Amino acid sequence: LALCAISMSQKTSLLGSDGESSTPESAYKARLARARSANLNRRQSRTDSSSSALSPESSLQSSPSAPPPARSASKETPRPPPAAAGAAFELLAAGEGHAGAYWSYSEPRGLLGVVDRSQLLRIIDKTGQLLYRVQLPAEGTTIFLGWEKSGAVLAAVQRLGGAFLWFPARPENVQQWEGMQFSTKVLKNSLVKRNSHFDTCFACWSDAGKLMLGLADGNFAIWDLGSNETFMSRTHFPGKHRNAITCGAWTPDGTSLALGSATQLKVSAPIANASWEGTAAKLDLAAGVSGGFQKVSFSSDGRMLAAFAGSSVFRSLGIYSVKEGGVAKNGAMRVLTPVGEVKPSPSLGSLQAALWLGPFTLAVVCATGRVKLLQYLRHEDFFTLTEESCAVTEAGVVTAAVLATGHVAIAHSSKVALWDPVGKRTVQEVDLPKAPKDVRLTALEHTHDLLLVSRSDGSVLSQPLPLLEYVDHQRMVVGDADAAASEEAAAGLGPVQPSLLLEVSAAEGASSRPNMTPLAHCYSPTLRKLAVVNSDSKLLVFGADKAVLLQNPLPLAACVYLRFDPRSGKNLAVALRGSGVALWNGETSGNLNMWTGMTREGGLFKRSSSAKQKDFDPTTAC
């Protein structure tokens, strides 16, 4: 096995010259068929007593002429063929040793990987047949099991043991990666003592084939499957996490990485420099919040980030914008800006999942069966938010995922609801086989035609998906009146017929000026008056007879808030970026008064650029 090291960037080669990450499918199938035939002949000539499982001390590599040790499966009960389409099929049976097992399914390979409590790695095909099994170090503790997106490699990551890599193209061995070292054997000396410098506590794959390992000392390591190189962060460098890495996520293009620890969340481009020198993101949790950052995810274009913080049912969700801000020594800095937060409440319950449905739309699935939709509109230097809460299913939600068709699969212990986020309706419910008493659903994965769910008793079920029409998330409008009317009609309240109250001409409601906010408006049922701020920065108030009661120019600034007060409906507030708040009494129909912090002026000050009013710059109001 050839190893090379480059000290400047700390790169090592993980594979030998013949160690390609994949081979042609036909060659793999032929090899697999020959191995199965040889194993069948051996099993027929052996007795049950001579067939035993691998011991924990067995080597992870066998010689080319010897049969792969992981292929012994004579003690496994033969599986029946899968059930007919539409019925669930048990890929992995329940068992005491399987409870709490890590598992991952590869759609391109049609293979299920499982690591149980005894640290036995098993590879199972989609019919439930055992293909391979390999004993990982029994004294280790698995923290991650996941396939690379194309199915080229399966990574099993242990605390103090690094990553164990299994390649379907070379199934006879497992290769161990532990930082700058690489081997095909488990050494016999103390695992804890030998790997104290490489204490892994988090791992994740990128869509571009990069495996990241987060370490207990705040460092991280990355292996790039495409280039076959590893990158190690230095022990001491600017911006390093001070605590153990608890979560992380890659941008969809695999160029940037977000990592969270107990109190900090940072975004950088580590492949370029193997350090955090280019980050400007440092977020501190509020006082009293325990558990640290737990899970992060990027939107489809990588410009927004959702992060869970806290523990158990008390965790909250923070939403951040991600953009480049300034230039560091080794590249552009990534700046995180908080733009929203969702907390658990009696009406929502605990927050079970946060799913991106586009670049700026987020679905928060709650334990009570409700889905909270958040849709952000990005302006030049701030965001506006529209939100909606939808009742989807009954309480008891465990987890959720976005299917390839765009539907949201919301899982209970007994069923999975398939929800259309555009039409805001449940199109179908898939019933799961009845679980034994006190057995609950624990995890959910999916392919284009299958749902895979695991239970607390260790079983893994494969459930065929019904045929669904594609849902285009770009057509989704949060807070849509038509969707609300459809929901009321479904609840038996009858159709809602809109009626025209007032209308504004195209000239008065112009919204085509560049870099300005669209038409803003609000209505007072008390006064029966409509207030409009158009993109020409004019405030217009119309009466019930469509007459213009007020037409007043405003400073050339973005309108971030326009509302009549909800109690009397007589007082109007207009918040303007960099300018202050314009106040108008609709009952007296007097002049505008400006509130600019500690002063209140009668009449509107001179129409000017907002750049001169930076000392009082409202971004929102309520």
N, C-alpha and C positions, 0 to 999 in steps of 0.2 A: 504494500500500500504506500503510495507516494504522498508525502506531506511537504508543503512549502510554506514558508513564513516570510512576510514582508513587514518589517518592524515599523515603518512609517505609518501605515494604516491598520496594522495589526490584523492581517488577513491570513487565513489558513484554508487549505483545501480539505474538503470533507470526503471526497470520493477519489478512488484511484482512476487511472486512465481508462479502465474498462467500465467504470461505474456510472454509466448513463442513468439519468433519472427515469427513463421509460424506454421500452422497446416496442416494435410493431405488435399490434394486437394478435395477429395470427401466430407469431412466434410464441407469445405468452400462452395462448390457449393450447398450442401443441405441447409445450413444455408441461403445462398443468395436467393435460390428459395423460402424458406418459408417467408423471409422478403418481397420479391417482391409480393408474393401472398397476404400477409396481407396488404401491401400498396395499391394494386389494389382494394381490397375490401373497404378500407377506402376512396379512391378517388371517387369510385362510389357512396358512401353515402354522400359525401360532395358537397357543391356548390362551384362555382369558388370563391365566396367572402370569403369563410372560409379557402381557401388555399392560403397562403402567404409565401413569402420568410422569411428566418431567419433574425432577427434583429441583429445588431452588438453587442448588449448586451447579446445575448443568450449564455448559457453555452456551452462549448465544449464537455460536457459529459452528457449523458442521463442515466436514471436509467435502470436496466436490463429489467424491465417490460414495460417500455415506448418505443414507436417506435423511432428509431434513427432520431433526428431532421434534419439530413442532407439529408434524403431521400425524402423530399418533392420536387416534380418536376412537379406539375400539370400545372404550367404556361409555361413550356417548350413545344415548338411545337414538336409533334412526328416526329421522323426521318424516312425517307424512307430507305429501305434496301440498302446495299452497291452496287455500280455499278459493272458491269461485270469486270473480270480481264483485266487489261490493261488500264482502265480508272481511273482517279483520283476521290476520294470520299472526301467530305467535312466532316471532323470529328467535327469541330467547326466552326460555322457560323461567318461571320464578324459582328462586332458590335462596337459601340462607347466605351462601357465599356471594350471590349476585346482588344482594340488596346494597344500594349505595354505589353500584359500579359506574364507572365512566364508560360512555359509549359514543360512537360517531359513525354516521353512514355516508358512504360515497356513492352518489348517483352515477357518475361515469363508470365506476367499476362494479357497481351493484354489490358492494361488500360492506359488512357491518364489523366494526372493530369494537371490542369490549375488554376492559381491564377490571377484574373483580377484586374482592378484598385480599385475596392471596397474591395479588399482583401478577396473575396469569393473564397474558394477552392472548385473545382468541380472535381469529378472523372467520367470519361466518358469511356465506353467500345469501342471496335474496330468497332462497328456498329454505333457509334455516340449517343447511348442512355445514358442519365444521370443516374448514379447509386447513388451517394452521393454528398452532398454539405455541407460545413461547413464554417461558418463565422469566419475568423480570426480577430484579433483586427483591427478595421477599421482605427485607428490612426497610425498603423504601416505601414512600407514600405517593401515589399518583395524584397530581393536581390538574392534569389536562390530558385530553385525548382528542385529536382532531386530524382530519384528512386535509391535505392540500387540495385546492379547488378542483384541479383536473384529476385527482385520484392517483397522482404519481407517487406519493409517499404518505404514510401514516406516522404521526408523531405522538409518542407517549412520554409525558414529562413528569419526572419525580422530584420531590424535594431532595436536595443534596445528591441528586443522581444525574441531573442534566436531562437531555432528550434522547430517547430511544427511537430510531428511525427504521421503519419497515417498508421496503420497496416491493410492490407486487411484481416488478420485473426481475427481482432477485429474492425470492421468498425464503431461501434457505437460511438467511441470517438476519440479525438485527444489528444495526450500527449505533454506537453510543457516542453522543456529542456532549462534552462537558467543558464548554469554554474554548480554550485554545488546544485542548486535547481531543483525540478521537481514537476510538478502538472498536474492535468487533468482539471483545470479550468483557465479561464482568470480572474485575480483579478480585482476588480473595481477601485483600486487606480491608480494614474498616471503611465502609462506605461513608460514614459521617466524617471521620477524620480526613479522608482523602479529598472530599469535596466541600469542605467547610468554606472555601473561597467561592464556591459556585452554588449558592443556596437559592434555588429557583422557587419563586412563589406565584408567578403568573406567566401565561403563554398565550399566543394567538397567531393565526395565519393571516396574511394579507391576500387579496385576490390576485396579486402579482407573484405569488409563490415565495414570500419571505416569512420566515418563522422568527418571531421575537420572543425572547425569554426575559422576564423581569426578575431582578434579583433582590434579596433581602437587604442588601447594603445600598440600594438606590441605583445601582448600575443596571445595564441591560446588555444583551447579546443578540445578534441577528445573523441568521443564515439565509443566504439568497440561493434558492434552488436553481434559478436560471444561470447565474454566473458561478455557482459552486464555491462561494466565498463566505467567510464569516467576518463579522465586525464586532469588536468589543469596545464598549465605552471605557474610558480611562478611569482609574480609581479616584483621581481628584481632577475635577474640571469645573469651569464656571457653570452655574445653573443646575448642578446635579441634585437629584432628589435626596433628601436627608433621611427618608424612611423607606421601608420596603415598598416595592411596586405592587399595587393591589388591583389595577385594571389598566386596560389599554385598548386602542383601536387604531387601525390604519385608515387613511383616506382611500376612497375607491380606486385611485390610480396607483396607490402604494408608494407615494413619494413623501408623505408626511405621516408622523406618528404622534398620537396623544397618549401620554402615560399619566396615571393618577397614583397618588400615595395617600397617606393618612390625612394630610392637610393641604396638598397641593395638586394642581392639574396643569400640565405643561404640554405644549405642542411644538414640534421641531421637525427638521428634515435630517434624521440621524444617518442615513446612508451616505450623505455628502461628507460628513465630518466625524461621525461616530461620537458625537457629544451634543450637549444642549447649549452650545455657545450662541446659537442663533435664535434663542427663544426669549420672548418678552412676556410670556404668560405665566403668572404666578397668582393663584387664587387661594385664599384662605377660607376655610369653613367658618360659619358663624359659631359663636360661643355656645356651648351646650349641645352641639350636634356631635354625636359619637358614631364611630364606624368608618369614617373616612369615605373617600370616593370608592364606589363599588363596581360601576359599569359605565362605559362610555360608548357612544356611537356617532359617526359622522352622517350628515345628510348625503344625498346622491351626488352632489357636486363638491363636497368637502368644505363648503363655506359656512356650515353651521354644525354645532356639536351639542349633543344631549348627554348629561352626566347625572347618574344616580349617586346620591350621597346619604349617609346614614345607614342604619341597620334595620333589618326585618320590616315590620309593617310601618315603621316610623320614617322610612327613607323618603327623601324628597327628590325632585328632579329639577336640575338647572339647565337652562338653554342659553347657549353662547354663540356669538358670531365669530368667525375665524377669518382674519385677513392679514395680509402682509403689511407691516408697519415699520419702515426704516430698514437699514442695512447693517448687519453685524459683520464680524470678522470673516466668517465662512459662509455667508449667504443672507437672504432676506429673513427678517424676524417674523414670527407668527404672533399675532396679538389676539387674545381672547377678550371679548366684551360681553358681559351679562346682558341678556335681552328679555329674560322671563324666568319664572319659577312656578312649579306645580307642587303643592303639598297635599298629603293625605287629609281627608276630612270625613265626617260622618256620612255625607251624601256620596262621596266617591269611594271611600274605603282606602285600603292600601294600594299603592301604585305597582302593578304587576309587570308592565312592559311599556317601553317607549319605542315606537315604530315610525321611521321616516317614510312618508308617502310622496316624496318629491323633494326638491331643493329647500323649500321653505314651509312645508306642511308636516306636522308631527301629530301622531295619534297616541294618546296615553291611555292604555287599557287598565281598568281599575277592577278591584276584587268584587265590587258590587254589581258588575255586569255592564257598567257604563263605559263609554269611550269619550274622552275629552279631546276634541280636535283643536289644534292651534295652527293658525296660518299667518305667517309673517309677510309683510310688504316692506321691502328694503328701499329706503330712500338714500339720499347722498351720504348722510352721516347719522341716520337714526332709523329705527324700525317702528312700524305700527302693527298692531296685533288684532286679529279677529278670532274669536273662539266660539265653540259650540259644544254642548254636552248631549250625547245621544244614548238613549237606553237601548241596549242591544240584546242582552240576555239576562238570566237570573243571576243572583249572587253565587259566589263560589269559584270565580275565575282563578286559574292557576298561572297560566302563561299565554302568550300569543305570538303569532308570526305572520309575516306578509308572504302570501303565496305567489307563484310565478304569474298567475292570472291577475294579480293586483288585489285579490280579496284578502281580508284579514281573518285568519283562523284563530278563534278564541276558544281555549281549551278549558273544560271542566274535568272532573274525575270520571264522568260518565258519558260525556259527549263533547263534540267540537262544533261550534257555530261558525259558519262561513258568512262573513259580513261584507257587503258591498259599500265601501266608503264614499262612493260617488252618489249612488242612489240612496244611501243611508238606510239600508234595509238588510235583514238576514235572508239570504237566498236559500239556504239549506242548513239543516243540522245533521251531523253524522254521529250516530250512536256508537259508542264503544262497548265491547263486551263487558258484562257486569263484573265488577271487581270484588274480591273477598272483603269481608268486613275489616275496617280500619286500614285498607290499602288505598293510597291516593296516587294521583298522577303527579309525576315529578318533572318531566321534560318533554319538549316537542321539537321535532325536526320535520322537514318536508322535502320532497322532490317535485317534479312537474306533475306526477300522477299518484304520489303516495304521501300519506301522513305517517310518521313514526313517533310513537309515544312510549315513554317508559313509566313504570310504576314503582312504588316504594318497596314492593316485594322482589324487585330485580328483574321483572319481565319486561320485554320490549316487543311492542305490537306494531305490525305493518297494516295500515288501513288504506285501501284504495280510495282515491278522491273521485267524486263525480265530475262529469264534464261541465265546465264552467266557461262562460263567455268572458273575454278579456275586459278588464276594467282600466280605463285610461285615467290615471291620477291627475293629469293636466286639466281634466274637465271638472275637477272637484272644486266646489265653492263652499267655504265654511261660513255658516250663518245664512245660507241660502234660504230665502223666504219660501220658494217652491218646495224645498225639501222639508221645511217645517210644516207646511200645509199638508204634505203627504203623510207626515208622521201623525198629525192630528186626525186626518181622515182615517188612518189605520187604527187609531185609538177609538174610533166611533164618534168623533166630534163633528164629522161632516166636512165637506169641502169649504175652503175659505175663498170667497170671491173678492179680489181687490177692487177698490173703487178709487177713482181719480179725485184727489183733493186739490192739488195745485200743480201747475206745470211751469217750467222755466224755459225761456227761449234759448237757442243755441248760443247766441251772442252773450246773454247774461250768464250762462253757465259754462263758458268756455273753459276747457281743461287741456289745451294743447300747448301751453307755454312750456318750453323745456325747463327741466330741473325744478319745477314747481309741483306741489301736491295736487292730486285730482280734486274735483268738486267736492266740497264738504257741505253737509246740510244737516239740519235738525228741525223738528216740528214740535210746537207747543199745543197740545189739545186744549189747554185752558184758554189761551188767547186765539187759537186757530190761526196761528201765524207760522210761516215757514222762513227759516233763516238759512242763507246760502253764502259761503265764501268760495268764490271761483278762483281760477288760476291767474286771473289778473289782479288778485289781491283786493277785491272789492267785496264788501259786506252788503248784501241785499236782504231786506225783510219784506215778505209779501203778506198781504192780508187775505181774508177768506174770499174776497171778490177779485183776487189776483192783482190788486193794486200794489204798487211799490210804496211801502211805508217808509223805508229807509234805504238810502244808497250812499255808502260811505267808503272812500278809499282807505286801505290799510297799508302799513309799511310793507315793503317788498320782502316778505318772509313767509316761510312755510307755516300753514295752520295745522297745529297738532291736536287741537281740541275745540269743539264747538257744541255747546249744550245749553238748553234751558234748564234751570234748576228743577229737580224732580218734585220738590214739595209744592211750590206755588205755580211753577210753570211760567213765571213772569219775568225772571231775570236771566239774561243771556250772557255767557262768558265765551270769549274767543281768545285762546292761547296761541301766541305767535313766537316762533323761534327767534331768539336774540332781541326781542322787542318788548315782551311783557304780556299782559292780559287786558283785553278790551272788555269793558262791562257796559251793558245796556239794559235799561228798565223798559220792558215792553209795555207796561201798563201806562206809563206817562209818555212813552215815545220821545224821550228827551235825547240829548246828545250822548255820544260815547264818552266814558271815562276810562283813562288808562291807569293800570296798576303796574308799577315797575319796581316792586320790592317794598322799600320803606316809604315810598311816595305814591300819591294818587293825584293825577292831574285831571282837571276838568277840560274836556275837549281833547281831540287827538293831536299828538305832537306832529311835527313836520314829517311828511312822508319821506323816508330815507332808507338806506340799506341797513340790514340787520347787523352788519359788522360793527356798528357803533354802539350796540347795546349788549355787548357780551357779558356785562356784569349781571344781567338778569335774563337768563336764557332758559325758559321752560321747555322741557321735552315731553311732558305729559301733564295731565290734570284730572281731577275727579271731584 
